[in-house]
Amino acid sequence: MLRHDPIYPSHRSPVVADNVVATSQPLATQAGLMMMQQGGNAVDAAIATAAALTVVEPTGNGLGSDAFCILWDGKKLHGLNASGRAPAAWSPERFPNGMVEHGWDSVTVPGAVSAWVELMEKFGKLDLATVLAPAIRYAEEGFLVSPTIATLWARGAEVLGQQPGFAETFLPDGRAPRAGERFRNPGAARTLRLIAETNGRAFYEGEIAEEIVAHAKANGGAMTMEDLAANTPEWCGTISQSFDDVELHEIPPNGQGIAALMALGILEHSKIRDHGPDDLMSVHLQIEACKLAYRDLHAYVGDRPAMTEVDEKALLDPSYLKSRAALISSEKAQDFGAGAPKQGGTVLMSTADASGMMVSFIQSNYAGFGSGIVVPGTGVSLQNRGFGFTTEAGHQNIVAGGKRPFHTIIPGFAMKDGQPLMAYGMMGGPIQAQGHMQLLLRTQLWGQDVQVAADAPRWRMLSGLEVACEPAMKPELLQGLRDLGHVIHVEAPDNAFGFGGAQLVQRLPGGGYSAGSDPRKDGQAAGF
């Protein structure tokens, strides 16, 4: 039974329908619904939405993004890793002062377009030209910029306005467009058409690839045609962790999804079930579990081939997680170190259709607009995922040619009794794994509906004893956390990462879905 108790500020109800789309931008949501109304399925809807978001929400993603996906095809769960690799010429010696955040030396091979093609070929019902048509129309005819995106656009312009190609594409009249102003991106329309006409080959082997490489060469970048042509998405499956009778599934490393699983596995051995969702002790236990998980995440997780001594099996070993749980005190906050688990800017969308297919898809340029690099005439804004590498000798995430960097973007998916339960996730950098855990507990342990869970106040573990909390959290809860030794920073939920932007679709017991969209974004859940 669907129960809606609007106990948090937004008071929106979840959307209940047989076919649903939840995204951070209403125009993108409509693009996805349009595909299903034309006979497409949840994958067609997800790719139409993803393509539209590269145009209407360029502050979080673009044609030069990476992507990941978890989907239920009606019979089986699949996981896709479409994160790109470092240019072959990269090595620690190229970065004597450490990894750089912006410019060509932060750009890894973009994987999102390859994800679109792969998913459409394997699961889509419509053709790529039909699915990309809404994005092409928004790019060519223009769209009215929404309020939250306008704010982030202006912030991005302050930081990236001098990067090659950025102002030419994203700063018409010498400034960021304001909310309600129309913005056009004819270069993106051209690129999207070529992607549709060539099934993505123009992006990795043809005309667009040549323009990307020429721009790199002209501006000191290392990207080559060979780097782009070598890009291949990986069907990697999922890794999972149970909490009571629900399983949370995540993409395996090189991403941070494993931290959500570890935190959940630690809480499995705690007394969190004795407390409510906004009780002091439940929040304290969640924060401490995330600290433990993130210490190991940053110590051990990188591209899978580099994780030679510690792999996901070791990090998720039940006895290891139980030993980590034993370190948590109910009386004080602690600053944990990494354990020894050895054996011997983003946009997210959730879609589902009447056939039972459910999709959690995420793509990102990383920090806002990413590298700030935009290839002239193409609308291709390139990610800065290279900043996720390190130059530290011996570290599993040390930069190397052909290697994938540590990733923050993660789709989430919950299963119950072998059946799909919830396609969901949360954009927002380091909060994502923490947010996956918070949302799963709210919906499954405490029975909140998807919109209430999206509305609920959030916290974000920072470093040491420091925790960022939203001002909507009750004053007595904030004081209780301080009394336990947490160093609390109250932050408004309006920065580029902040407290994320959740999109959730949950299957209803009697059929159909309940969908919710985060009020912190411009988003919309809709269905029919």
C-alpha positions in Angstrom: 0.0 0.0 0.0 1.3 3.5 -0.9 1.3 5.8 2.1 2.2 9.5 1.9 2.9 11.4 5.0 4.2 14.8 4.0 6.3 15.5 7.1 9.0 17.6 5.4 8.8 21.0 3.8 8.0 20.4 0.1 4.7 18.5 0.7 4.8 17.1 -2.8 3.1 13.8 -3.5 4.8 11.0 -5.4 3.8 10.4 -9.0 1.9 7.1 -9.4 1.7 5.6 -12.9 2.4 2.7 -15.1 5.2 4.5 -17.0 7.4 7.0 -15.2 10.4 9.3 -15.6 12.1 11.2 -12.8 14.9 13.7 -13.6 16.4 17.0 -12.4 14.9 19.0 -15.3 11.3 19.0 -16.5 12.1 19.3 -20.2 14.2 16.2 -20.0 11.5 14.4 -18.2 9.1 15.2 -21.0 11.6 13.9 -23.6 11.7 10.6 -21.8 7.9 10.3 -21.5 7.6 11.2 -25.2 9.6 8.1 -26.1 7.3 5.8 -24.1 4.2 7.4 -25.6 5.7 6.6 -29.1 6.0 2.9 -28.2 9.5 3.0 -26.7 10.6 1.4 -23.4 12.4 2.6 -20.3 15.8 2.4 -22.0 14.6 4.6 -24.9 13.2 7.0 -22.3 16.5 7.0 -20.3 18.6 7.8 -23.3 16.3 10.5 -24.6 16.4 12.0 -21.1 20.2 11.7 -20.9 20.7 13.4 -24.3 18.3 16.2 -23.5 20.1 16.8 -20.2 23.3 17.4 -22.0 21.6 20.4 -23.6 19.2 21.7 -20.9 21.4 21.1 -17.9 25.0 21.7 -19.1 26.0 22.7 -15.6 26.1 19.0 -14.6 26.8 17.0 -17.7 27.5 17.2 -21.4 28.3 15.3 -24.6 31.8 14.8 -23.1 30.6 13.1 -20.0 31.0 9.6 -18.6 28.0 7.4 -17.7 27.0 4.3 -15.7 23.7 2.3 -15.7 22.0 -0.4 -13.8 18.8 -1.8 -15.4 16.3 -4.6 -15.0 15.4 -5.9 -18.4 12.3 -7.7 -17.1 14.2 -10.9 -16.2 17.7 -10.0 -15.2 19.7 -7.1 -13.7 22.6 -5.6 -15.7 25.4 -3.1 -14.9 27.2 -1.0 -17.4 30.4 1.0 -16.8 30.9 3.6 -19.5 33.6 5.6 -17.8 36.5 6.6 -20.1 40.2 6.0 -19.7 43.2 8.3 -19.5 45.0 9.2 -22.7 47.8 6.8 -23.4 50.4 9.5 -23.0 49.5 10.2 -19.4 51.9 9.2 -16.6 52.8 10.7 -13.2 55.7 12.5 -14.9 53.3 14.6 -16.9 51.9 16.1 -13.7 54.9 17.2 -11.5 52.6 19.4 -9.4 49.8 16.8 -9.0 46.6 16.3 -11.0 44.9 19.5 -12.4 41.3 20.3 -12.1 40.6 22.2 -15.3 41.9 22.4 -18.8 43.0 19.7 -21.2 45.2 17.9 -18.7 42.0 17.0 -16.7 40.2 15.5 -19.7 39.8 11.7 -20.0 38.0 9.9 -22.9 34.3 10.6 -22.6 32.1 7.5 -22.3 28.5 8.7 -22.2 27.8 8.6 -25.9 29.1 5.0 -26.1 26.7 4.1 -23.2 23.8 5.5 -25.2 24.7 3.5 -28.3 25.4 0.3 -26.3 22.1 0.5 -24.3 20.1 1.3 -27.4 21.6 -1.6 -29.4 21.0 -4.1 -26.6 17.7 -3.0 -25.1 16.1 -0.1 -27.0 13.0 -0.4 -29.2 13.2 2.9 -31.1 16.0 4.1 -33.4 18.7 6.5 -32.1 17.5 9.3 -34.4 14.0 9.2 -32.8 15.5 9.1 -29.3 17.9 12.0 -29.8 15.3 14.2 -31.6 14.1 16.1 -28.4 17.7 17.0 -27.5 18.4 18.1 -31.0 15.3 20.3 -31.0 16.2 21.9 -27.6 19.7 22.6 -28.9 18.7 24.0 -32.2 15.5 25.9 -31.3 16.6 26.8 -27.8 15.0 26.3 -24.4 14.2 28.5 -21.4 16.9 28.2 -18.7 15.5 27.0 -15.4 16.3 28.7 -12.1 18.6 26.4 -10.3 20.6 25.7 -13.5 20.9 29.5 -14.1 22.5 29.9 -10.7 25.0 27.1 -11.2 25.7 28.4 -14.8 26.7 31.8 -13.4 29.0 30.2 -10.8 30.6 28.0 -13.5 31.3 31.0 -15.7 33.2 32.7 -12.9 35.6 29.8 -12.7 35.8 28.5 -16.3 35.1 31.5 -18.5 38.7 31.6 -19.7 39.0 28.0 -20.7 39.3 27.3 -24.5 35.9 27.3 -26.2 33.8 27.9 -23.0 32.7 31.5 -23.5 32.1 30.9 -27.2 29.5 28.2 -26.4 28.1 29.0 -23.0 28.4 32.7 -22.5 26.2 34.4 -25.1 26.4 38.2 -24.8 29.5 37.7 -22.6 27.6 36.3 -19.6 25.7 33.2 -18.4 22.0 33.2 -19.4 19.6 34.1 -16.7 16.6 32.1 -15.5 13.8 32.4 -18.1 16.2 33.4 -21.0 16.4 31.3 -24.1 19.6 29.5 -24.8 20.6 27.8 -28.1 23.5 25.4 -28.8 23.6 24.8 -32.5 27.0 23.0 -32.2 25.4 20.4 -29.9 22.5 20.0 -32.4 25.1 19.2 -35.1 27.0 16.7 -33.0 23.8 15.0 -31.9 22.7 14.6 -35.5 26.0 13.1 -36.4 25.8 10.7 -33.5 22.4 9.6 -34.7 23.4 9.3 -38.3 26.5 7.2 -37.6 25.4 5.3 -34.5 28.0 7.1 -32.4 31.0 6.5 -34.8 31.4 10.1 -35.7 32.1 10.8 -32.0 34.8 8.3 -31.5 36.3 7.7 -35.0 35.0 10.3 -37.4 34.3 14.0 -37.8 33.7 15.0 -34.2 36.6 12.9 -33.0 38.9 14.7 -35.4 37.7 18.1 -34.1 38.2 17.0 -30.5 41.7 15.8 -31.2 42.6 18.9 -33.2 41.5 21.1 -30.3 43.5 19.0 -27.9 46.6 19.4 -30.0 46.2 23.1 -30.4 45.8 23.6 -26.6 48.5 21.2 -25.2 46.2 18.2 -24.6 47.3 14.6 -25.1 44.1 13.1 -26.5 44.6 11.2 -29.8 42.3 9.5 -32.3 43.6 6.2 -31.0 42.5 7.1 -27.5 39.0 7.8 -28.6 38.7 4.8 -30.9 39.8 2.5 -28.1 36.8 3.5 -25.9 34.6 0.5 -25.1 31.9 0.3 -22.4 32.0 -2.7 -20.1 29.1 -4.9 -19.0 30.4 -5.3 -15.5 27.4 -6.6 -13.6 26.7 -5.4 -10.1 27.9 -5.9 -6.6 25.4 -6.0 -3.7 24.9 -5.9 0.0 21.8 -7.0 2.0 20.0 -5.2 4.8 17.3 -7.3 6.2 15.3 -8.6 3.2 16.4 -5.9 0.7 19.6 -5.9 -1.5 21.3 -2.7 -2.6 23.1 -3.1 -5.9 25.9 -0.9 -7.1 28.4 -0.8 -10.0 31.8 -2.4 -9.0 34.9 -0.2 -8.7 36.3 2.2 -10.2 33.3 4.0 -8.5 32.3 4.9 -5.0 29.2 2.7 -4.9 31.0 0.1 -2.8 31.0 2.7 0.0 27.2 2.6 0.2 27.4 -1.2 0.4 30.0 -1.2 3.1 28.1 1.4 5.2 24.9 -0.6 4.9 26.8 -3.8 5.8 28.2 -2.1 8.9 24.8 -0.9 9.9 23.5 -4.4 9.6 25.4 -5.1 12.8 24.1 -2.0 14.6 21.0 -1.1 16.6 19.7 1.3 14.0 16.5 -0.6 13.8 15.7 0.6 17.3 15.5 4.2 16.2 13.5 6.4 13.8 14.7 8.1 10.7 15.4 11.5 12.3 16.4 10.3 15.7 19.8 11.4 17.1 21.2 7.8 17.4 20.1 6.7 13.9 21.8 9.7 12.3 24.9 9.2 14.5 25.2 5.5 13.5 24.8 6.3 9.8 27.5 9.0 10.0 30.0 6.7 11.8 29.3 3.9 9.3 29.9 6.2 6.4 33.2 7.4 8.0 34.4 3.8 8.2 33.4 3.0 4.6 34.9 6.2 3.1 38.2 5.6 4.9 38.5 2.3 3.1 37.1 3.7 -0.1 39.9 6.3 -0.4 42.6 3.9 0.7 41.8 0.9 -1.5 39.4 1.7 -4.4 40.5 2.5 -8.0 40.3 0.9 -11.4 39.7 -2.9 -10.8 43.0 -4.1 -12.4 44.9 -1.9 -9.9 43.1 -3.3 -6.9 45.4 -6.3 -6.6 45.7 -6.7 -2.8 42.2 -5.5 -1.7 39.2 -6.2 -4.0 35.5 -5.7 -3.5 35.1 -9.2 -2.0 37.5 -8.4 0.8 35.9 -5.0 1.4 32.4 -6.6 1.6 33.4 -9.6 3.6 30.7 -10.0 6.4 33.3 -10.7 9.1 35.3 -7.7 8.1 32.2 -5.4 8.1 31.2 -6.8 11.5 34.6 -6.0 12.9 34.3 -2.4 11.5 30.9 -2.1 13.1 32.3 -3.0 16.5 34.4 0.2 16.4 31.4 2.5 16.5 30.5 4.0 19.9 27.0 5.2 20.7 28.6 7.7 23.1 31.0 9.7 20.9 32.0 10.6 17.4 35.3 9.2 16.2 37.9 9.9 13.5 38.6 6.4 12.1 41.5 5.2 10.0 41.4 2.8 7.1 41.1 -0.9 8.0 43.0 -3.9 6.7 40.5 -5.8 4.6 42.8 -8.5 3.2 41.6 -12.0 2.7 44.4 -14.7 3.8 28.4 19.4 -11.2 26.2 15.1 -12.2 22.7 14.2 -13.5 20.8 11.1 -12.6 17.5 9.8 -14.1 15.3 6.9 -13.2 12.8 5.4 -15.6 10.4 2.5 -15.7 7.7 1.2 -18.1 4.6 -0.9 -18.0 6.5 -4.0 -19.2 8.5 -4.1 -16.0 11.8 -2.6 -17.3 13.5 -0.2 -14.8 16.6 1.9 -15.4 18.9 3.9 -13.1 21.2 6.0 -15.3 23.8 8.6 -14.4 26.1 10.8 -16.4 28.4 13.6 -15.4 31.1 16.1 -16.3 32.3 15.8 -12.7 32.8 19.3 -11.3 29.9 21.4 -12.8 30.9 22.0 -16.4 33.8 19.7 -16.0 37.2 20.7 -17.5 35.8 24.0 -18.9 37.0 22.8 -22.3 34.4 23.1 -25.1 35.4 22.0 -28.6 34.3 24.9 -30.9 31.4 24.2 -33.2 30.5 20.9 -31.6 28.9 21.8 -28.2 31.0 19.1 -26.7 31.9 20.1 -23.1 34.5 17.8 -21.8 34.7 16.2 -18.3 37.5 16.6 -15.8 37.5 13.1 -14.5 41.3 13.0 -14.7 41.3 15.1 -11.5 40.2 11.9 -9.8 43.6 10.3 -10.3 46.6 10.8 -7.9 50.3 11.0 -8.5 51.1 9.2 -5.2 53.6 6.4 -5.9 52.1 3.0 -5.0 48.5 4.2 -4.7 45.9 2.0 -6.5 44.5 5.2 -8.2 47.8 6.5 -9.5 47.5 8.0 -13.0 48.5 5.9 -16.0 47.7 5.8 -19.7 44.6 3.7 -20.5 43.5 3.6 -16.9 40.1 4.6 -15.5 40.1 7.1 -12.7 38.3 6.8 -9.4 34.7 7.9 -10.0 32.1 9.6 -7.8 29.0 9.0 -10.0 27.0 5.9 -9.2 23.5 4.6 -10.1 21.7 2.6 -7.5 19.2 -0.2 -7.6 17.3 -2.2 -4.9 16.1 -5.7 -5.2 13.8 -7.8 -2.9 13.2 -11.5 -3.1 14.9 -11.6 -6.5 12.6 -9.0 -8.0 13.3 -5.3 -8.8 12.2 -2.9 -6.2 13.7 0.6 -6.8 15.7 2.3 -9.4 17.2 5.4 -7.8 20.2 7.5 -7.1 21.5 11.0 -6.2 23.7 13.4 -8.1 26.2 15.5 -6.1 29.8 14.3 -5.9 30.9 12.9 -2.5 27.4 12.7 -1.1 26.3 10.1 -3.6 27.2 6.9 -1.7 26.1 8.5 1.6 22.8 9.5 -0.1 22.2 6.0 -1.5 22.4 4.6 2.0 20.2 7.4 3.5 17.5 6.9 0.8 17.5 3.1 1.1 17.0 3.2 4.8 14.3 5.9 4.6 12.3 4.0 2.0 12.9 0.4 3.2 13.6 0.4 6.9 11.4 3.3 7.9 8.8 3.0 5.1 8.9 6.5 3.8 7.5 7.0 0.2 9.9 8.1 -2.4 8.9 11.7 -2.4 9.1 12.0 1.4 12.6 10.4 1.3 13.7 12.9 -1.4 12.3 15.8 0.7 13.9 14.7 4.0 16.8 16.8 5.4 20.2 15.4 4.7 23.7 15.3 6.2 27.0 14.8 4.4 30.1 13.4 6.2 33.1 15.6 5.3 36.5 14.7 6.9 37.6 13.9 10.4 34.8 14.7 12.7 33.2 17.3 10.4 29.7 16.9 9.1 27.7 19.2 6.9 24.0 19.4 7.7 21.0 21.0 6.1 19.3 23.8 8.1 16.0 21.9 7.9 17.4 19.4 10.4 15.8 20.0 13.8 17.9 22.2 16.2 17.8 19.6 18.9 19.2 17.0 16.5 22.0 19.3 15.5 22.8 20.0 19.1 22.7 16.3 20.0 25.3 15.6 17.3 27.5 18.3 18.6 27.2 16.8 22.1 28.5 13.5 20.7 31.6 15.2 19.3 30.5 15.8 15.7 31.7 19.1 14.3 28.6 20.4 12.6 28.5 22.8 9.7 25.0 24.0 8.7 25.0 24.6 4.9 22.3 25.8 2.5 21.5 23.1 -0.1 22.3 25.3 -3.0 25.9 24.7 -4.0 27.2 22.6 -7.0 27.5 19.4 -4.9 25.8 20.2 -1.6 23.2 17.7 -0.6 22.5 16.1 -3.9 19.5 15.7 -6.2 17.7 12.4 -5.8 15.5 10.7 -8.4 13.6 7.6 -7.3 11.2 5.1 -8.9 9.8 2.3 -6.8 7.7 -0.6 -7.9 4.3 -0.8 -6.2 3.1 -4.2 -4.9 0.0 -4.2 -7.1 1.7 -3.0 -10.2 2.9 0.3 -11.5 5.3 2.7 -9.9 5.7 5.5 -7.4 8.2 8.2 -8.5 9.8 11.1 -6.7 12.1 14.0 -7.7 14.3 16.1 -5.4 13.0 19.6 -4.5 16.6 20.8 -4.3 16.8 20.8 -8.1 14.5 22.0 -10.9 13.3 18.5 -11.4 10.1 16.6 -12.1 8.7 13.1 -11.8 6.0 12.4 -14.3 4.1 9.5 -15.8 1.1 8.2 -17.6 
